[in-house]
């Protein structure tokens, strides 16, 4: 009936989709391919700030808080957001000692804000994974960002990302929909992600 159709429309929320994972897992390729399949979607390629001092921690917190504030400012605009990386990258890099400070307090604060946004968005957090052999092949590509990372680095990152995914699921009381997706090839991975999103289309 028209009334039921109206209720269904009102229950559908815009989406925020984070694609995360270690160096070489295929974040950029998967995010770009997903963007081609999702209407009314803004793609954001989030990055780190080079400052590794304590002031750099404040900058990174303000940077990611600003991203979440932007989502809140646009909560009634019907726009979807697709993000390559998130504040978890900062948390992972800090835990593995790539930076001289920790990001635990900031991660907890940002996670609370992200959980609040589930009132207005369906939020998906997807960690891509790869095998050791896949990482060897991908990290050997001529890509500047990979120069300082080894397969061992990436495998260590991957393990920490998986743990943070469990943390996010528990911390958000499963309001943020968390998935671990093996990235064997682009087409299959995008299909798995699209099915996960479409299955949960109604808020």
N, C-alpha and C positions, 0 to 999 in steps of 0.2 A: 504494500500500500504506500501512498505518498508519505504518510507519517513515518512508516518504518524506514523509507529511503532517506528521509530527513534525519532521523536518528543515526543512521549509518554514516551519513556525511559528517555529522557533528562529532562522531567518535573517531574519525580518521584524523590523525595528527601528522604534521610534517615530520620529516626524518632527519636525524643527525647520524651519520655513519662515519666511524673512525676506522681507518685501515692502518694497522700497526705491525711491527715485527722487526727482526734483526736486519742488519745490512745484508743485501743479497736475497732477501725473501721474495722480492717482486712487488713491493708496495706501489711504486710509481706506475708500473705497467698495469696492474690490476685497477688502481684508482682511475687512470685515464680511460680504460675500457668501460668501467662502470659508469663513468660520467656520460659516455655516449648513449647509454641505455636508460638513464634516469632523467625524466623531464623536470623542469623547474628546479634545477639543482645547481648550487654554487659550489665549485671545487676549490678547496684551500690546500696548498702545499705548505704545511707548517715546518718550521726549521728551528735550529738552535741559534743562540747568540754566542759569539766567540769569546766573550769575557768569562773567564773561569774563576774569577775572584768572588768574594762574598757579595759584592755589588752585582756581579753577573747573576747570582741566584735571585736577587730582588728583581732584576730585569726580566728574567725568565718567568717568575711568578706573575709579574704585571702583564707580561706578554700573553700568557695563557689565560689569565683572568679576563683580559680584554677580549679575547676570542669568545669566552663564555658569555661575557656581557653583550657582545654583538648578537649571539644567538638569542639571548633574552630580549634584546631590543626588537628583534624581528619575529618574535614568537607568534604574532597574529598575521603575518604576511603570507603564509602558505608556502614559504620557500624551504626546500630541502638543502642540507649541507653535507658535503662529502669531503672528508679530511684525510689527507695522507700525513700520518703521525699525529701525536697528541702530547700532552704533558707527561705521559708515561715514558716517552723517550728520554726526557730529562731525568726522571727518577731512575731509569735503568742505567743510564750513563753514570750517574752519581754513585749508584750502588756498586758498579763495577770499577770505580776508581778513576774514570776518565776525567772527573772534575774533583776539585779539592774540597767540596762541601757536600752536605747531604740535602735531600729534597723531601724528606719524609713529612714534615709538618705541612709544607706547601701542597704535597700530593693529597694528604687527607682533606685539606681545605678545598682544593679544586674538585675532588671527588664529591664532596658534600654539595657543591654548587652544581656539578653535573647531574647529580641525583635529583636535585630540585627541578632541573629543566625537564625531567620526565613528566612533569605535570603538563607540559606543553608540546613535547616532542616524543616520538618513538626514537629511542637512542640505541644504536647498535655499535658494539665494540668488537672488532674482528682482528685477531692476531693471526697473520699468515705464518706458516711454518715451512721448512724445507729440510731435506735430508743433507747429510754431510757431502755426498756426491753432487747434489744439486747446487749447494753453496760453492763448492770448488769451481764448478763450471761458471756460475754467475759472477763470482768475485774475480775471475780471470778476465772478464770483459774490460775493455778500455774505458773505465768510468772513474773520473777523478775522485769522487766521493769514496770509492772503495780502496784507494791506495794504501791507507793506513790500517786497514782491517784484514785479519786473517780468518780462515775458516774457524779456528779455535775461538777467536773473538766473537764471531757471529753465533756459534753454538752456545757460548756462554750468555750472550744477549738473549738468545731464544729461550733459554731456560728461565731467565728472570722475567721476560715478557709473559710467559705462561703463568708464572706465579702471580704476577700483577693482575692478570686476567681473572684468576680465582679471587684475588683480593677485591677487585672491582665488583664482581658478581655478589660477593658476600656483603661488602660495605654498602652497596646500593639496594640490598635486600632483593636482588634479582630484577630491579626495575630497569636497570641498564642491561640490555640483552647481549650476552657475551658468547662469542663463538671462537673456536680454534679451527682454522681451515688450512689443510695442507695445500700448498700451491705447486701442483705438478705441471700444469700448463694453464695458460690464460683462459681459454674458453671454458674448461671444466670448472676452474675456480670461480669465475664470474657467474656461471650457472648456479653453483652451490650457494653463493652469496645472494643472488637474486631470489632464489627459492626461499631462503631464510627470511628475507625481507618481506616478500609477498605473502608468505604463510602467516606472518604476524602483522598484516597491514592494518587491521582494526585495533585501535588503541586498547 
